[in-house]
Amino acid sequence: MLVAHEVNVTITAAMDGKVKWQLLDNAGRIVIHNSIAAKKGNNGVIINLNRVSAGTYFLVVSGADINQKNKMQRL
């Protein structure tokens, strides 16, 4: 996934609950993190990347029966 200034993420939760997301750099350091109170179904999150340098990052989403890791490239 290639992104510029912000990324719109849809988190699909199997149940209501707290969902945590973290943006990690290549060294595994947390660059940005937050959590949401997700409802069952699709939940939209906008992540502002204006303060993040260009490079490769990993978006890790966990909680409410979710455990995903996605790679993305900041332009």
PDB file of N, CA, C and O in Angstrom:
ATOM      1  N   MET A   1       0.850  -1.159   0.000  1.00  0.00           N
ATOM      2  CA  MET A   1       0.000   0.000   0.000  1.00  0.00           C
ATOM      3  C   MET A   1       0.908   1.239   0.000  1.00  0.00           C
ATOM      4  O   MET A   1       1.783   1.363   0.857  1.00  0.00           O
ATOM      5  N   LEU A   2       0.706   2.133  -0.936  1.00  0.00           N
ATOM      6  CA  LEU A   2       1.430   3.397  -1.006  1.00  0.00           C
ATOM      7  C   LEU A   2       0.557   4.510  -0.452  1.00  0.00           C
ATOM      8  O   LEU A   2      -0.610   4.627  -0.825  1.00  0.00           O
ATOM      9  N   VAL A   3       1.115   5.333   0.438  1.00  0.00           N
ATOM     10  CA  VAL A   3       0.349   6.423   1.041  1.00  0.00           C
ATOM     11  C   VAL A   3       1.169   7.705   1.018  1.00  0.00           C
ATOM     12  O   VAL A   3       2.398   7.671   0.955  1.00  0.00           O
ATOM     13  N   ALA A   4       0.469   8.836   1.071  1.00  0.00           N
ATOM     14  CA  ALA A   4       1.147  10.141   1.052  1.00  0.00           C
ATOM     15  C   ALA A   4       1.012  10.817   2.411  1.00  0.00           C
ATOM     16  O   ALA A   4       1.893  10.666   3.258  1.00  0.00           O
ATOM     17  N   HIS A   5      -0.077  11.562   2.640  1.00  0.00           N
ATOM     18  CA  HIS A   5      -0.214  12.359   3.859  1.00  0.00           C
ATOM     19  C   HIS A   5      -1.096  11.726   4.922  1.00  0.00           C
ATOM     20  O   HIS A   5      -0.918  11.976   6.114  1.00  0.00           O
ATOM     21  N   GLU A   6      -2.036  10.915   4.495  1.00  0.00           N
ATOM     22  CA  GLU A   6      -2.893  10.226   5.451  1.00  0.00           C
ATOM     23  C   GLU A   6      -3.390   8.937   4.833  1.00  0.00           C
ATOM     24  O   GLU A   6      -3.418   8.781   3.613  1.00  0.00           O
ATOM     25  N   VAL A   7      -3.778   8.022   5.693  1.00  0.00           N
ATOM     26  CA  VAL A   7      -4.300   6.751   5.215  1.00  0.00           C
ATOM     27  C   VAL A   7      -5.642   6.501   5.899  1.00  0.00           C
ATOM     28  O   VAL A   7      -5.778   6.680   7.109  1.00  0.00           O
ATOM     29  N   ASN A   8      -6.619   6.089   5.115  1.00  0.00           N
ATOM     30  CA  ASN A   8      -7.931   5.712   5.629  1.00  0.00           C
ATOM     31  C   ASN A   8      -7.948   4.204   5.801  1.00  0.00           C
ATOM     32  O   ASN A   8      -7.788   3.465   4.831  1.00  0.00           O
ATOM     33  N   VAL A   9      -8.140   3.750   7.018  1.00  0.00           N
ATOM     34  CA  VAL A   9      -8.113   2.330   7.336  1.00  0.00           C
ATOM     35  C   VAL A   9      -9.506   1.899   7.759  1.00  0.00           C
ATOM     36  O   VAL A   9     -10.154   2.579   8.555  1.00  0.00           O
ATOM     37  N   THR A  10      -9.969   0.773   7.231  1.00  0.00           N
ATOM     38  CA  THR A  10     -11.217   0.180   7.676  1.00  0.00           C
ATOM     39  C   THR A  10     -10.882  -1.039   8.522  1.00  0.00           C
ATOM     40  O   THR A  10     -10.267  -1.992   8.044  1.00  0.00           O
ATOM     41  N   ILE A  11     -11.289  -0.997   9.775  1.00  0.00           N
ATOM     42  CA  ILE A  11     -11.064  -2.106  10.699  1.00  0.00           C
ATOM     43  C   ILE A  11     -12.382  -2.848  10.844  1.00  0.00           C
ATOM     44  O   ILE A  11     -13.375  -2.280  11.296  1.00  0.00           O
ATOM     45  N   THR A  12     -12.389  -4.110  10.462  1.00  0.00           N
ATOM     46  CA  THR A  12     -13.596  -4.927  10.555  1.00  0.00           C
ATOM     47  C   THR A  12     -13.509  -5.779  11.815  1.00  0.00           C
ATOM     48  O   THR A  12     -12.683  -6.686  11.911  1.00  0.00           O
ATOM     49  N   ALA A  13     -14.371  -5.474  12.773  1.00  0.00           N
ATOM     50  CA  ALA A  13     -14.379  -6.172  14.057  1.00  0.00           C
ATOM     51  C   ALA A  13     -15.476  -7.224  14.083  1.00  0.00           C
ATOM     52  O   ALA A  13     -16.590  -6.990  13.615  1.00  0.00           O
ATOM     53  N   ALA A  14     -15.146  -8.388  14.637  1.00  0.00           N
ATOM     54  CA  ALA A  14     -16.124  -9.472  14.763  1.00  0.00           C
ATOM     55  C   ALA A  14     -17.082  -9.227  15.917  1.00  0.00           C
ATOM     56  O   ALA A  14     -18.157  -9.824  15.981  1.00  0.00           O
ATOM     57  N   MET A  15     -16.683  -8.333  16.843  1.00  0.00           N
ATOM     58  CA  MET A  15     -17.520  -8.019  17.998  1.00  0.00           C
ATOM     59  C   MET A  15     -17.152  -6.627  18.506  1.00  0.00           C
ATOM     60  O   MET A  15     -16.120  -6.076  18.121  1.00  0.00           O
ATOM     61  N   ASP A  16     -17.984  -6.067  19.360  1.00  0.00           N
ATOM     62  CA  ASP A  16     -17.671  -4.794  19.994  1.00  0.00           C
ATOM     63  C   ASP A  16     -16.461  -4.967  20.901  1.00  0.00           C
ATOM     64  O   ASP A  16     -16.293  -6.017  21.522  1.00  0.00           O
ATOM     65  N   GLY A  17     -15.625  -3.952  20.980  1.00  0.00           N
ATOM     66  CA  GLY A  17     -14.483  -4.026  21.890  1.00  0.00           C
ATOM     67  C   GLY A  17     -13.418  -3.015  21.541  1.00  0.00           C
ATOM     68  O   GLY A  17     -13.507  -2.326  20.525  1.00  0.00           O
ATOM     69  N   LYS A  18     -12.418  -2.930  22.384  1.00  0.00           N
ATOM     70  CA  LYS A  18     -11.307  -2.010  22.190  1.00  0.00           C
ATOM     71  C   LYS A  18     -10.343  -2.588  21.152  1.00  0.00           C
ATOM     72  O   LYS A  18      -9.950  -3.752  21.222  1.00  0.00           O
ATOM     73  N   VAL A  19      -9.976  -1.746  20.194  1.00  0.00           N
ATOM     74  CA  VAL A  19      -9.025  -2.136  19.157  1.00  0.00           C
ATOM     75  C   VAL A  19      -7.852  -1.165  19.212  1.00  0.00           C
ATOM     76  O   VAL A  19      -8.040   0.052  19.202  1.00  0.00           O
ATOM     77  N   LYS A  20      -6.650  -1.709  19.269  1.00  0.00           N
ATOM     78  CA  LYS A  20      -5.433  -0.905  19.330  1.00  0.00           C
ATOM     79  C   LYS A  20      -4.728  -1.005  17.981  1.00  0.00           C
ATOM     80  O   LYS A  20      -4.634  -2.085  17.398  1.00  0.00           O
ATOM     81  N   TRP A  21      -4.225   0.152  17.484  1.00  0.00           N
ATOM     82  CA  TRP A  21      -3.413   0.109  16.273  1.00  0.00           C
ATOM     83  C   TRP A  21      -2.093   0.814  16.540  1.00  0.00           C
ATOM     84  O   TRP A  21      -2.022   1.777  17.303  1.00  0.00           O
ATOM     85  N   GLN A  22      -1.052   0.308  15.893  1.00  0.00           N
ATOM     86  CA  GLN A  22       0.287   0.861  16.030  1.00  0.00           C
ATOM     87  C   GLN A  22       0.941   0.915  14.658  1.00  0.00           C
ATOM     88  O   GLN A  22       0.815  -0.019  13.865  1.00  0.00           O
ATOM     89  N   LEU A  23       1.632   1.998  14.383  1.00  0.00           N
ATOM     90  CA  LEU A  23       2.432   2.116  13.176  1.00  0.00           C
ATOM     91  C   LEU A  23       3.881   1.929  13.598  1.00  0.00           C
ATOM     92  O   LEU A  23       4.415   2.713  14.383  1.00  0.00           O
ATOM     93  N   LEU A  24       4.519   0.876  13.068  1.00  0.00           N
ATOM     94  CA  LEU A  24       5.891   0.531  13.424  1.00  0.00           C
ATOM     95  C   LEU A  24       6.826   0.824  12.268  1.00  0.00           C
ATOM     96  O   LEU A  24       6.464   0.658  11.103  1.00  0.00           O
ATOM     97  N   ASP A  25       8.043   1.266  12.599  1.00  0.00           N
ATOM     98  CA  ASP A  25       9.047   1.445  11.546  1.00  0.00           C
ATOM     99  C   ASP A  25       9.750   0.112  11.297  1.00  0.00           C
ATOM    100  O   ASP A  25       9.409  -0.895  11.918  1.00  0.00           O
ATOM    101  N   ASN A  26      10.730   0.101  10.393  1.00  0.00           N
ATOM    102  CA  ASN A  26      11.430  -1.138  10.044  1.00  0.00           C
ATOM    103  C   ASN A  26      12.174  -1.762  11.215  1.00  0.00           C
ATOM    104  O   ASN A  26      12.416  -2.969  11.221  1.00  0.00           O
ATOM    105  N   ALA A  27      12.541  -0.954  12.210  1.00  0.00           N
ATOM    106  CA  ALA A  27      13.257  -1.453  13.383  1.00  0.00           C
ATOM    107  C   ALA A  27      12.294  -1.954  14.463  1.00  0.00           C
ATOM    108  O   ALA A  27      12.733  -2.432  15.509  1.00  0.00           O
ATOM    109  N   GLY A  28      10.977  -1.846  14.212  1.00  0.00           N
ATOM    110  CA  GLY A  28       9.987  -2.299  15.174  1.00  0.00           C
ATOM    111  C   GLY A  28       9.608  -1.271  16.221  1.00  0.00           C
ATOM    112  O   GLY A  28       8.890  -1.590  17.169  1.00  0.00           O
ATOM    113  N   ARG A  29      10.081  -0.034  16.064  1.00  0.00           N
ATOM    114  CA  ARG A  29       9.737   1.038  16.999  1.00  0.00           C
ATOM    115  C   ARG A  29       8.355   1.594  16.678  1.00  0.00           C
ATOM    116  O   ARG A  29       7.989   1.726  15.510  1.00  0.00           O
ATOM    117  N   ILE A  30       7.595   1.917  17.711  1.00  0.00           N
ATOM    118  CA  ILE A  30       6.268   2.503  17.538  1.00  0.00           C
ATOM    119  C   ILE A  30       6.431   3.968  17.158  1.00  0.00           C
ATOM    120  O   ILE A  30       7.047   4.745  17.886  1.00  0.00           O
ATOM    121  N   VAL A  31       5.869   4.337  16.003  1.00  0.00           N
ATOM    122  CA  VAL A  31       5.936   5.708  15.502  1.00  0.00           C
ATOM    123  C   VAL A  31       4.672   6.466  15.887  1.00  0.00           C
ATOM    124  O   VAL A  31       4.746   7.606  16.345  1.00  0.00           O
ATOM    125  N   ILE A  32       3.530   5.847  15.706  1.00  0.00           N
ATOM    126  CA  ILE A  32       2.222   6.407  16.052  1.00  0.00           C
ATOM    127  C   ILE A  32       1.394   5.258  16.623  1.00  0.00           C
ATOM    128  O   ILE A  32       1.532   4.116  16.185  1.00  0.00           O
ATOM    129  N   HIS A  33       0.539   5.553  17.593  1.00  0.00           N
ATOM    130  CA  HIS A  33      -0.358   4.530  18.121  1.00  0.00           C
ATOM    131  C   HIS A  33      -1.629   5.182  18.641  1.00  0.00           C
ATOM    132  O   HIS A  33      -1.648   6.370  18.963  1.00  0.00           O
ATOM    133  N   ASN A  34      -2.680   4.393  18.718  1.00  0.00           N
ATOM    134  CA  ASN A  34      -3.945   4.869  19.249  1.00  0.00           C
ATOM    135  C   ASN A  34      -4.854   3.665  19.439  1.00  0.00           C
ATOM    136  O   ASN A  34      -4.494   2.546  19.071  1.00  0.00           O
ATOM    137  N   SER A  35      -6.017   3.889  20.005  1.00  0.00           N
ATOM    138  CA  SER A  35      -7.014   2.824  20.141  1.00  0.00           C
ATOM    139  C   SER A  35      -8.391   3.419  19.895  1.00  0.00           C
ATOM    140  O   SER A  35      -8.603   4.625  20.021  1.00  0.00           O
ATOM    141  N   ILE A  36      -9.316   2.542  19.543  1.00  0.00           N
ATOM    142  CA  ILE A  36     -10.696   2.960  19.320  1.00  0.00           C
ATOM    143  C   ILE A  36     -11.631   1.978  20.019  1.00  0.00           C
ATOM    144  O   ILE A  36     -11.272   0.827  20.272  1.00  0.00           O
ATOM    145  N   ALA A  37     -12.817   2.448  20.322  1.00  0.00           N
ATOM    146  CA  ALA A  37     -13.879   1.570  20.810  1.00  0.00           C
ATOM    147  C   ALA A  37     -14.637   1.106  19.570  1.00  0.00           C
ATOM    148  O   ALA A  37     -15.531   1.798  19.083  1.00  0.00           O
ATOM    149  N   ALA A  38     -14.277  -0.055  19.072  1.00  0.00           N
ATOM    150  CA  ALA A  38     -14.846  -0.562  17.823  1.00  0.00           C
ATOM    151  C   ALA A  38     -16.208  -1.201  18.062  1.00  0.00           C
ATOM    152  O   ALA A  38     -16.459  -1.811  19.101  1.00  0.00           O
ATOM    153  N   LYS A  39     -17.060  -1.047  17.092  1.00  0.00           N
ATOM    154  CA  LYS A  39     -18.354  -1.722  17.073  1.00  0.00           C
ATOM    155  C   LYS A  39     -18.253  -2.894  16.098  1.00  0.00           C
ATOM    156  O   LYS A  39     -17.424  -2.875  15.189  1.00  0.00           O
ATOM    157  N   LYS A  40     -19.075  -3.889  16.280  1.00  0.00           N
ATOM    158  CA  LYS A  40     -19.087  -5.030  15.376  1.00  0.00           C
ATOM    159  C   LYS A  40     -19.333  -4.533  13.952  1.00  0.00           C
ATOM    160  O   LYS A  40     -20.261  -3.761  13.711  1.00  0.00           O
ATOM    161  N   GLY A  41     -18.506  -4.973  13.019  1.00  0.00           N
ATOM    162  CA  GLY A  41     -18.609  -4.532  11.635  1.00  0.00           C
ATOM    163  C   GLY A  41     -17.458  -3.621  11.270  1.00  0.00           C
ATOM    164  O   GLY A  41     -16.379  -3.711  11.856  1.00  0.00           O
ATOM    165  N   ASN A  42     -17.679  -2.742  10.301  1.00  0.00           N
ATOM    166  CA  ASN A  42     -16.623  -1.870   9.793  1.00  0.00           C
ATOM    167  C   ASN A  42     -16.501  -0.591  10.615  1.00  0.00           C
ATOM    168  O   ASN A  42     -17.497   0.047  10.957  1.00  0.00           O
ATOM    169  N   ASN A  43     -15.261  -0.236  10.921  1.00  0.00           N
ATOM    170  CA  ASN A  43     -14.932   0.968  11.675  1.00  0.00           C
ATOM    171  C   ASN A  43     -13.853   1.716  10.918  1.00  0.00           C
ATOM    172  O   ASN A  43     -12.821   1.134  10.582  1.00  0.00           O
ATOM    173  N   GLY A  44     -14.068   2.995  10.643  1.00  0.00           N
ATOM    174  CA  GLY A  44     -13.110   3.791   9.894  1.00  0.00           C
ATOM    175  C   GLY A  44     -12.146   4.535  10.806  1.00  0.00           C
ATOM    176  O   GLY A  44     -12.537   5.088  11.834  1.00  0.00           O
ATOM    177  N   VAL A  45     -10.877   4.536  10.407  1.00  0.00           N
ATOM    178  CA  VAL A  45      -9.833   5.260  11.129  1.00  0.00           C
ATOM    179  C   VAL A  45      -8.992   6.011  10.098  1.00  0.00           C
ATOM    180  O   VAL A  45      -8.591   5.442   9.082  1.00  0.00           O
ATOM    181  N   ILE A  46      -8.730   7.284  10.362  1.00  0.00           N
ATOM    182  CA  ILE A  46      -7.845   8.078   9.508  1.00  0.00           C
ATOM    183  C   ILE A  46      -6.554   8.308  10.280  1.00  0.00           C
ATOM    184  O   ILE A  46      -6.573   8.829  11.395  1.00  0.00           O
ATOM    185  N   ILE A  47      -5.429   7.917   9.681  1.00  0.00           N
ATOM    186  CA  ILE A  47      -4.128   8.079  10.313  1.00  0.00           C
ATOM    187  C   ILE A  47      -3.366   9.167   9.561  1.00  0.00           C
ATOM    188  O   ILE A  47      -3.074   9.025   8.374  1.00  0.00           O
ATOM    189  N   ASN A  48      -3.044  10.259  10.265  1.00  0.00           N
ATOM    190  CA  ASN A  48      -2.316  11.372   9.687  1.00  0.00           C
ATOM    191  C   ASN A  48      -0.822  11.041   9.694  1.00  0.00           C
ATOM    192  O   ASN A  48      -0.252  10.743  10.744  1.00  0.00           O
ATOM    193  N   LEU A  49      -0.197  11.094   8.524  1.00  0.00           N
ATOM    194  CA  LEU A  49       1.212  10.739   8.391  1.00  0.00           C
ATOM    195  C   LEU A  49       2.111  11.940   8.122  1.00  0.00           C
ATOM    196  O   LEU A  49       3.255  11.759   7.706  1.00  0.00           O
ATOM    197  N   ASN A  50       1.628  13.156   8.346  1.00  0.00           N
ATOM    198  CA  ASN A  50       2.417  14.349   8.055  1.00  0.00           C
ATOM    199  C   ASN A  50       3.728  14.416   8.835  1.00  0.00           C
ATOM    200  O   ASN A  50       4.698  14.993   8.344  1.00  0.00           O
ATOM    201  N   ARG A  51       3.780  13.847  10.023  1.00  0.00           N
ATOM    202  CA  ARG A  51       5.003  13.897  10.842  1.00  0.00           C
ATOM    203  C   ARG A  51       5.851  12.640  10.703  1.00  0.00           C
ATOM    204  O   ARG A  51       6.799  12.446  11.465  1.00  0.00           O
ATOM    205  N   VAL A  52       5.524  11.791   9.746  1.00  0.00           N
ATOM    206  CA  VAL A  52       6.240  10.537   9.550  1.00  0.00           C
ATOM    207  C   VAL A  52       7.118  10.656   8.312  1.00  0.00           C
ATOM    208  O   VAL A  52       6.654  11.098   7.261  1.00  0.00           O
ATOM    209  N   SER A  53       8.373  10.267   8.429  1.00  0.00           N
ATOM    210  CA  SER A  53       9.307  10.309   7.303  1.00  0.00           C
ATOM    211  C   SER A  53       8.934   9.284   6.246  1.00  0.00           C
ATOM    212  O   SER A  53       8.236   8.309   6.526  1.00  0.00           O
ATOM    213  N   ALA A  54       9.408   9.517   5.028  1.00  0.00           N
ATOM    214  CA  ALA A  54       9.196   8.547   3.953  1.00  0.00           C
ATOM    215  C   ALA A  54       9.889   7.240   4.331  1.00  0.00           C
ATOM    216  O   ALA A  54      10.952   7.247   4.952  1.00  0.00           O
ATOM    217  N   GLY A  55       9.276   6.124   3.951  1.00  0.00           N
ATOM    218  CA  GLY A  55       9.872   4.824   4.239  1.00  0.00           C
ATOM    219  C   GLY A  55       8.826   3.742   4.351  1.00  0.00           C
ATOM    220  O   GLY A  55       7.653   3.956   4.047  1.00  0.00           O
ATOM    221  N   THR A  56       9.263   2.579   4.791  1.00  0.00           N
ATOM    222  CA  THR A  56       8.401   1.412   4.940  1.00  0.00           C
ATOM    223  C   THR A  56       7.958   1.293   6.392  1.00  0.00           C
ATOM    224  O   THR A  56       8.759   1.435   7.316  1.00  0.00           O
ATOM    225  N   TYR A  57       6.679   1.034   6.574  1.00  0.00           N
ATOM    226  CA  TYR A  57       6.096   0.908   7.912  1.00  0.00           C
ATOM    227  C   TYR A  57       5.158  -0.295   7.952  1.00  0.00           C
ATOM    228  O   TYR A  57       4.744  -0.820   6.919  1.00  0.00           O
ATOM    229  N   PHE A  58       4.838  -0.713   9.174  1.00  0.00           N
ATOM    230  CA  PHE A  58       3.898  -1.803   9.376  1.00  0.00           C
ATOM    231  C   PHE A  58       2.780  -1.312  10.279  1.00  0.00           C
ATOM    232  O   PHE A  58       3.037  -0.744  11.341  1.00  0.00           O
ATOM    233  N   LEU A  59       1.540  -1.528   9.860  1.00  0.00           N
ATOM    234  CA  LEU A  59       0.369  -1.173  10.648  1.00  0.00           C
ATOM    235  C   LEU A  59      -0.104  -2.445  11.344  1.00  0.00           C
ATOM    236  O   LEU A  59      -0.511  -3.405  10.691  1.00  0.00           O
ATOM    237  N   VAL A  60      -0.048  -2.442  12.674  1.00  0.00           N
ATOM    238  CA  VAL A  60      -0.446  -3.590  13.473  1.00  0.00           C
ATOM    239  C   VAL A  60      -1.756  -3.243  14.172  1.00  0.00           C
ATOM    240  O   VAL A  60      -1.840  -2.241  14.882  1.00  0.00           O
ATOM    241  N   VAL A  61      -2.777  -4.074  13.968  1.00  0.00           N
ATOM    242  CA  VAL A  61      -4.103  -3.865  14.563  1.00  0.00           C
ATOM    243  C   VAL A  61      -4.427  -5.084  15.416  1.00  0.00           C
ATOM    244  O   VAL A  61      -4.317  -6.217  14.947  1.00  0.00           O
ATOM    245  N   SER A  62      -4.828  -4.859  16.673  1.00  0.00           N
ATOM    246  CA  SER A  62      -5.145  -5.980  17.558  1.00  0.00           C
ATOM    247  C   SER A  62      -6.293  -5.618  18.493  1.00  0.00           C
ATOM    248  O   SER A  62      -6.518  -4.448  18.803  1.00  0.00           O
ATOM    249  N   GLY A  63      -7.013  -6.643  18.936  1.00  0.00           N
ATOM    250  CA  GLY A  63      -8.140  -6.485  19.852  1.00  0.00           C
ATOM    251  C   GLY A  63      -9.445  -6.831  19.169  1.00  0.00           C
ATOM    252  O   GLY A  63      -9.512  -6.877  17.941  1.00  0.00           O
ATOM    253  N   ALA A  64     -10.491  -7.077  19.957  1.00  0.00           N
ATOM    254  CA  ALA A  64     -11.829  -7.416  19.432  1.00  0.00           C
ATOM    255  C   ALA A  64     -11.741  -8.528  18.387  1.00  0.00           C
ATOM    256  O   ALA A  64     -12.358  -8.450  17.325  1.00  0.00           O
ATOM    257  N   ASP A  65     -10.959  -9.568  18.712  1.00  0.00           N
ATOM    258  CA  ASP A  65     -10.785 -10.746  17.851  1.00  0.00           C
ATOM    259  C   ASP A  65     -10.069 -10.413  16.541  1.00  0.00           C
ATOM    260  O   ASP A  65     -10.297 -11.067  15.523  1.00  0.00           O
ATOM    261  N   ILE A  66      -9.199  -9.390  16.568  1.00  0.00           N
ATOM    262  CA  ILE A  66      -8.425  -8.976  15.390  1.00  0.00           C
ATOM    263  C   ILE A  66      -6.947  -9.064  15.738  1.00  0.00           C
ATOM    264  O   ILE A  66      -6.536  -8.685  16.835  1.00  0.00           O
ATOM    265  N   ASN A  67      -6.152  -9.566  14.800  1.00  0.00           N
ATOM    266  CA  ASN A  67      -4.705  -9.565  14.940  1.00  0.00           C
ATOM    267  C   ASN A  67      -4.126  -9.527  13.532  1.00  0.00           C
ATOM    268  O   ASN A  67      -3.934 -10.568  12.904  1.00  0.00           O
ATOM    269  N   GLN A  68      -3.846  -8.311  13.034  1.00  0.00           N
ATOM    270  CA  GLN A  68      -3.389  -8.147  11.658  1.00  0.00           C
ATOM    271  C   GLN A  68      -2.158  -7.261  11.601  1.00  0.00           C
ATOM    272  O   GLN A  68      -1.965  -6.375  12.434  1.00  0.00           O
ATOM    273  N   LYS A  69      -1.328  -7.524  10.598  1.00  0.00           N
ATOM    274  CA  LYS A  69      -0.146  -6.701  10.345  1.00  0.00           C
ATOM    275  C   LYS A  69      -0.086  -6.447   8.844  1.00  0.00           C
ATOM    276  O   LYS A  69      -0.066  -7.390   8.054  1.00  0.00           O
ATOM    277  N   ASN A  70      -0.059  -5.171   8.447  1.00  0.00           N
ATOM    278  CA  ASN A  70      -0.038  -4.797   7.034  1.00  0.00           C
ATOM    279  C   ASN A  70       1.155  -3.891   6.772  1.00  0.00           C
ATOM    280  O   ASN A  70       1.466  -3.007   7.571  1.00  0.00           O
ATOM    281  N   LYS A  71       1.809  -4.118   5.657  1.00  0.00           N
ATOM    282  CA  LYS A  71       2.962  -3.312   5.241  1.00  0.00           C
ATOM    283  C   LYS A  71       2.483  -2.155   4.403  1.00  0.00           C
ATOM    284  O   LYS A  71       1.573  -2.310   3.588  1.00  0.00           O
ATOM    285  N   MET A  72       3.100  -0.965   4.598  1.00  0.00           N
ATOM    286  CA  MET A  72       2.766   0.173   3.761  1.00  0.00           C
ATOM    287  C   MET A  72       4.008   1.030   3.526  1.00  0.00           C
ATOM    288  O   MET A  72       4.954   1.015   4.313  1.00  0.00           O
ATOM    289  N   GLN A  73       3.979   1.759   2.449  1.00  0.00           N
ATOM    290  CA  GLN A  73       5.091   2.619   2.031  1.00  0.00           C
ATOM    291  C   GLN A  73       4.655   4.065   2.096  1.00  0.00           C
ATOM    292  O   GLN A  73       3.705   4.459   1.420  1.00  0.00           O
ATOM    293  N   ARG A  74       5.339   4.863   2.903  1.00  0.00           N
ATOM    294  CA  ARG A  74       5.059   6.303   3.003  1.00  0.00           C
ATOM    295  C   ARG A  74       5.893   6.998   1.922  1.00  0.00           C
ATOM    296  O   ARG A  74       7.112   6.834   1.876  1.00  0.00           O
ATOM    297  N   LEU A  75       5.243   7.762   1.065  1.00  0.00           N
ATOM    298  CA  LEU A  75       5.938   8.452  -0.030  1.00  0.00           C
ATOM    299  C   LEU A  75       6.556   9.749   0.432  1.00  0.00           C
ATOM    300  O   LEU A  75       7.178  10.454  -0.364  1.00  0.00           O
TER     301      LEU A  75
END
